[in-house]
Structure formats: C-alpha cells, structure tokens
Amino acid sequence: MKIKTKAMDYDSVMRLPRMRHRPPRRPTLFFRALMRAASASDLRDAHFSYTSSRMEEAGDGPWLILMNHSSFIDLEIASRILFPRPYCIVCTTDGFVGKEWLMRRLGCIPTQKFVSDLTLIRDMETALHEKKTSVLMYPEAGYSFDGCAISLPRRLGALLKRLGVPVVMIRTYGAFTRDPLYNCLQKRDVPVRAEICCLLTREEVAASSVGELDGALDRAFTFDSFAWQREEKIAVTEPFRADGLHRILFRCARCGREGGMEGRGTRLRCALCGAEYEMDEYGSLAAADGGPTEFSHIPDWYEWERNEVCRALDEGTYRRDIPVDIAVLADSKALYTVGGGRLVHTADGFVLSGGNGCVLYTQSPRAACDLNADFYWYELGDVISIGDRDALFYCFPKDGTPVAEVRMAAKELYRRTRPRA
C-alpha cells in the first residue's frame, strides 16, 4: 500500500486549509459488503477461521469493539466477523490521504495517533448513541513491533464508563506471525484465527471502577506472539523469515553495540563483532557457531534493549541527533515533502528543525503516551512521527537510526514525566 506524496515548501503547506471535521457516518450495507468482498482473498490465503463466546450477553448493540493490532489483516478480519453489523472504525488521518470520500463511507473516524483528541470521543459518542452504530477501536493505537502487547493508555476505563455500552473484544492469533511489521511486508504461509467475545456487559461496565476496568483491559491485552508460535508449533518455513529482524534487534546482545546488526534470510548477524544467530522455523534464535545464545526468545532480547535505553536515560547519556527527510500531513489530499532536517531526541523531548530553515517544532515528553513509529511506512521507509493538531511531521531517518529505540525512549520518558492521576 502506498500514499500520495507531493513536494511543497513548508510555508505553503501550513497555509493549506485543514481537513474539515465531519460527524461519523453509519456505513450502508453496500459499503459493508464491499469491505467484506475486498477482504475475501487475503482471508482465504490465511485459512482464516474464528470462534465466539459470551456474545449473547453483549445484546444487540451498539458495542465498543476493541481489537489487538498486528497487521493490516486485522481490518479484514473485522469485516468478516462483524458482517453485516454496521460499525465505525477509529483510524489515523494518514489513512484518509487520497481517499477521504471512500473512508468516510466505510464508516472511518479520523484521529491523529498519540495526539490528544477530545473530538474523537465526541465522534465515538455520536456513532454509538445517535447513529446506533458500533465502534471498532485499536486501543494499542500502533502495531506491535515484537509481537507482544503494547501497554494501553491509563484510565482507558474512564472512556468505557463515559460511553456506557457493552465492550466486545476481537483477539487474533497468527496475524503477527503471518506478517510481522519488521519483515518488509513479506507474508508467510501461516493460518490466522480469531476469537470474538463479550469482554464486559453494560452492567459490568457500570458496576466497575475505572481502575478495575483498566485492569480487565490489561489482562485481555496480554499476549506474546513468538511464544504462541512456539507452543502451537506453527512453522514458518519461508527463507526470508529473518529479513529486517535488525529493525527490532538493533543492538548486539554479545558486544552491546548498535549499527552493525542485519537480518537477512534466516540469520541475524552483527558486522561489528561477528556474532551470528539462526532463526528457526518456530521463531527462536540460536548462536550459529553452536556457542551460548544470549536470548533465544526475541521478545526477551527486545526487553533487554528497552532496559539499556532506560539505563542510558538514568545515566543522562541518551541522545539521538538524526538526519531526516521531513514530510508534513496537513490535509487529506497528500503527504507533503518539505526537505531535509534534523530530529533531536533527548530527555527534554523532541526538537525538529529543517525544511530549508522553515521548520522548528518542539514536543515535550509529556505530550504523548507513545510514539508513532513504523517500519517501511507506506513503502517509503522507517518513520518517526510527531506533531499536534496543526500538523503532523513524518521524519524518515537517513542514517539507519533504529526507530524502535526512539519509540522505547519516548514511552519511558512519558512514563517518568506523566502527571499522576
């Protein structure tokens, strides 16, 4: 999938009229059927199946539908399971570029990822209570990099209390294994299945405290795709299964250095110290020379990297000064490229400068609970996105900076500086 881009100077971009707010639309049966038909081929290739439980307790709806987020197939899964029920979809504004007309008729509600948006809550209330239409939401907001659950925003339970509708969950199995984000959009022959269940009835939402609801959501959104693959003996036999693995395993576990990791074929190698690991069919790593393996379980390696980032923050040594190409999202017509620049990330937050001297944007660590970072975003490249309601800046590192590390640091800095409830 690609996105329309257009070169333009930054000042001209900022003068463009912004995308006008429109209330959510209840998708017609035609567009619901269109989405289902468009998804059929991919789901057939994934040998998709699903089960349901406790759904009689959810009532006729509308519902708030929560779903874990692993790859694009998640939307296709929802179209199969929920048809012919009408539902709106909370999605990011970049998904509207070049196709706003269609997205709105599919019931999509635009929002800026990890930007505070009270309008979104009002739109969700409109869909649920005025349009009598369920709302599908990915509470993690971003794809999982390592196949494990992403920490949910605190006090999400307060949103459940405010909406006052049954909460339904769709949980997928195999979606990450079939198409992990790091693997350069190369799909594997892996069966995908899902479960839909009533997570909380309307009465349970009303009777629970915000803390209890947050706890229920945390328990529901706990998973480890690599462990699931190994336990279920799901073999990935494709010879490219380690391609791009360095996007998440960017620091060598043996020498501790960055900048030398490369995942290619079925192996992960550090060019700085020569350490090499084989990735087997079940997603585990083993030292290729038969010696000790620091981390056979990929999420354990990823967690070690996170701890190294935390240590650098503790010691005051964390700093990223990244040469980037800058693009700006200001409306739904195109992504506007405005030139090169530098993105500096420290304990004080982000500073973005460039665009021929026209761009200067700062963002504090408390501005967002997570960082919008992605791999091979719309086939343009790895990206870090920051911004506010006026504009979103998409920064494409030119020096191979691991965007996963910057995301780790941003999440940890938010945790350290966020206001306590």
N, C-alpha and C positions, 0 to 999 in steps of 0.2 A: 504494500500500500504506500502511495506517495502523497505529497502535499504540494499544492501550487505555491511557488515562490516568485518573488518579484523584487528586483533591485530598486532601491529608492533611498534618497538621503533621509536622515533621521528626522530633521525638522519637518519635512513634508509628510512623513508617516504620522507624526504627532498631531498634524493638522487634519488628518482624516476623520470623518465622522465615525463614532464608535457604533458597534453593533447595538441596535435598539432592543431594549427589553420587550419581550412579548410573553404573555402568560402561556403556560404549557397547554398543549393540545391533546385531546384524547384521540389516539390513533384509530382510524377507521379499520374495519375488517380487511379492506383491500390492502392496506399497508402492513397490517399484521401478517397477512398471508404472504405478502411479498417478502418480508423478512424471513419467514419460515422457509419459503421456497429457495431463497438465496443461500440459506444455510445448509440445505439438504445434502449437497455433495460433500462438503467438508465433514459433516457429522457421519455420513456413510463411510467415508475413508477412515474415520476414527473409531468405527464399530461402536458408536455411542449407544448407551442404554442408561436408564435411570430407575430409581425406586422412590417411593414416597412413604411418609409415616406421619401420623398425628394430624393430617391435613383436615380431617373433619372438624377438628377443634378450632381451625382458623376461620371458619364461617365463610360466607360468600364474598367477603372483602368490602372495601378495598384493603389491601395489605401493604405494609412496608416490607419489601423483599431485599434481603441482604445476601451478598454472594462474595465468596473469595475470588481473588483476581490473579490469574496465572498467565493467560494469553488471550488473543483475540477470540478464540473459540468460545470463551465464556459467554459472549453476546449471542452466539449461535445456539449454545446450549439453552439459554433462557428462552429463546424464540421457540424452541421445540417443546420444552417442558410447560411453558405458560400458555401456549396457544390453545384456544382462541381468546383467552382473557386479555382485555386491554391493559396496558401498563406503560407508564412513562419511564424513561431511563435518564438518570443523572450522568452526564458525561462532560468531558472537558471541552472548552471552547475551540481548541485546535481541531477537534473532530468536525466542526462546522465549516471549516475553510473550503470554499468552492462548492459546498453542497448544503447550505443552510436550509433551503426550501425543503429538501428531502428529509433532513434530520429532524426538522420540526414536525413534519407529518408522520414520522416514525415515533413521535412522542418524546423526543430527546429534550432534556432540560439542560442548557449550558451552564457551566460554572468554571471558575478559574481554580485549577488544582492548587491546594495548600495556600489559598488566599481567602481571608475571612470574607464570608458572603452571606449576609442576612437575607438577601433577596432569594437565595436558593431555598432557604427554609420556608419563606412565604410561598414560593412556587410549588414546593412539595405539599404544603397545606392546601393550596388551590387544587392541585391534581387529586389529592385524596378526598377532600371534603366537598369541593364544588363540582369537580369533574367526575367524582366517584370512580377514580382510576387508580389502580395500584402503582407504586413507585419502586423501581429497581435501583438499588444503590450498591456501590462497591465501597464499603466503609474504610478499607485499607487505602483507597484512593490511587495507589500505584501498584504496578506489578511487583511480585516478589522476585528479588534477584537470586536468592539462594534456595528457593523452594520452601522456605519456612514462613510462618505467619509474620506479618508486619504489625508492630504494635499499633493498636487503634487509638484514635484521639480520646483523651479523657473526657468524661462527662458526656459521652455519646448517649448514655442513658437518659440525659435530660432531653435530648431530641425525641427519644422514644416516648417519654412522658408527654411532651408537648403535642406530638402527632396523635397519640391515643388510639392507635389501630393495632391489630394483630401483627406480629413480626414473623415473617416466614424466611427460612434460610435455604439457599441452594449451595451445596458444598460439592466441589468437583474432585475427582480422583483421576490422575493421569494427564490432566491438561498441561501441567508444568512439564512433566516428563516427555510429553509429545513435542512440545515446542517451547523449551526454556529460552528466556529472553537473551541470554548470553550467546546462544548458538547460531546467531546470524540468520534467523528466520528459516532455518532448515528443519523441516518437520520430520519426526521419526514415526515409524510404524508402531504406535502404542495405542491400545484400546483406552477409551475415555468413558468414564461413567460419572453419574451424579446422584445425589440424594436431595430431595426436597422435603422439608418438614416444617411443622409449626413450631417455631422456637419459643414464642411467647404468645399467649392469648391476650385479648384485650383486657381481660380481668387480671391476668398476671402482671401485665404492664402497670395497670392502675394500682395494684397492691404492693408493688416492689419499690424500693428506694432507688435513687439514681445510682448509688454505689452497688446495689445488688444487680441492677441491670447491666452496669459496666462489667461486673464480674461474670455474668452469664454470657455476655458477648465475648469476653476474653477467652472463656472456656470453649466457646463454639469456634472461635478463630484461632485454634491451636493445631498446627499440623507441620509435618516435615516430609516433603515430597521424596527426598532421597531415601529416607528411612522406609517410607511406604513402598517405594520401588524395590528396595532390597527384601523387605519382608514378604511382599507379594510375588517376588521372583519375576518381575517384569523386565525382560531382557531388551536392551537397546543395542541392536547389532550393527547399526549404521557405522561406517568407518569415520564419520565426521563428528562423533559424539563429544569430543573434547575441543572442537573448534570454538574459539572465543572464550574458553574457560578462564583465561587470564583476566577477563573483564571483572570477574568476581574474586579470583585468586590472584590478586595483583602483587602481593608481597610474598617472597620466597620464604617458606617455613623453615628452610635449612640455613640460609645465610642471612635472612631477615631484611633483605634489601628489595627495593622496588625498581622497576624499569627494565627488568630482564625476562619477565615471565611471558611465555607464549603457549597457548593451547592450540594444537593442530592435530588433526586426525584422531587418534586415541590417546595422545600423550600431552602432558603438561611439562614444560621444560624451563629452567632458569638459565639464561645465557651468561649470567654473572658468575655462578658457581658450578654450573653443570648438572645440578640436581635434576632428575627426570622421573616422572611418575606416569604409570599406565592407568588409564581409566577403564575398568572392566565393564561388562555388559549390564551390571546391576548398579552402576553409578559410584562404585568405591574406587579409591586410589591406592596404589601400591608402588613403592620405590622400584624403578625399572632395573636397578642393579642388584636387587634382592636384599638390600640393606634395610635399616629401620625406616618406617614410614611415619612422619611426624603426625599427619592427620589423614586417616583413611576415609573419614566421613567429611564430605565437602562442607556442610554447614558448621562443623567444628573448626575447620580452617578459617572460614568466614568470620566466625565469632572471635577467633584469635586475632584476626586483623582488626576487628572492632575494638578489642581491648588495647591493641597497640595504638590506635587512634586516641583512645581515652588517655593512655599514658602520655602521649605527646601533648595533649591538652593540659594534663596535670603539670607537666614539666614546663609548659609555656613555649614549646618548640614547634607546635603545629602552625604551619603557614603554607598556603598554596597561592602562587602567583602564576596564572595560567594565560598564555596567549590564546585568544579565541577568535572565531568568526562570530559576529553578532547578527541575530535576526530578531525582529520585533513582531509580535502579534497584536494588532490594534483593532482589526475588524474581521469579518468572516470571508473576505474576498481573496486574501493571500497572506502568506508569511513573507514579511519584507526584510530583505537582507540589507544591512546598513554599513557593512565594512568590518574591519578588524578592530581588536581592542585587547584589554586585559581584564581578567576577573581575579581579584584578590580575595582570598578567604582566610580569616583569622578568627581568634576568639571573640573579636568585636563584630563579626558578621561578614557580609559581602560588600565589596566595592567594585563596581563595573564601570570602566571608562573606555572610550574609543569612539568608533563611528565618526572618524575624521574630526575628533575633538568635540563632537556634539553630545555624546552620551556621558552622563555621570549619574549613576544610580547607586544608592546605598541601601542595605537591608540589614536590620538588626537580627541577632539570633532568636529573639522572641517573636519575630514576625510570622513564623510558620512552624507547625509541629513536625514537618517533614520537608524534604527537598524533592522537587520534581526533577528527577534524573532518569535517563533512559539510555538503552543501548540501541544503536543503529536506528534512531528515531526517524520514522517515515523514510527510511533508506538514505537519510542524509548523513548520519553519523551519530556517535555518542554525544549526549547533550546534558547540560545543566540549565535548568530554567528557574529564574527568579523574577519577581515583579509584583505589581499591585493592580488595583482596579483600573488604573490609567493605561498600563501597557505591561505585557509580559515579554521578558528578554530571554531568548534561546541562545545559549552560549555553547559553541562547538569547539572543544579543546583541539589545538593544533599540535600539541606536544605529547599526546598519548596519556595525559593525566587520567588516572582511573576515577571515573565519575562516581563509582561505588564508594570510594574512600571519602569523597567530598560529602556524599549523602550521609555516611556514617557520622562524620564530624558535625554536620548541620543538625542532625537528630539529637546527638549528645549535647550540643550547645543549647538547644531548645530545652532539653530536659533539665539542664543546670540553671537556666535563667528564667524559665516559665513562672508566671505568678501562681502561687499556691491557691487552690480552691478553698 
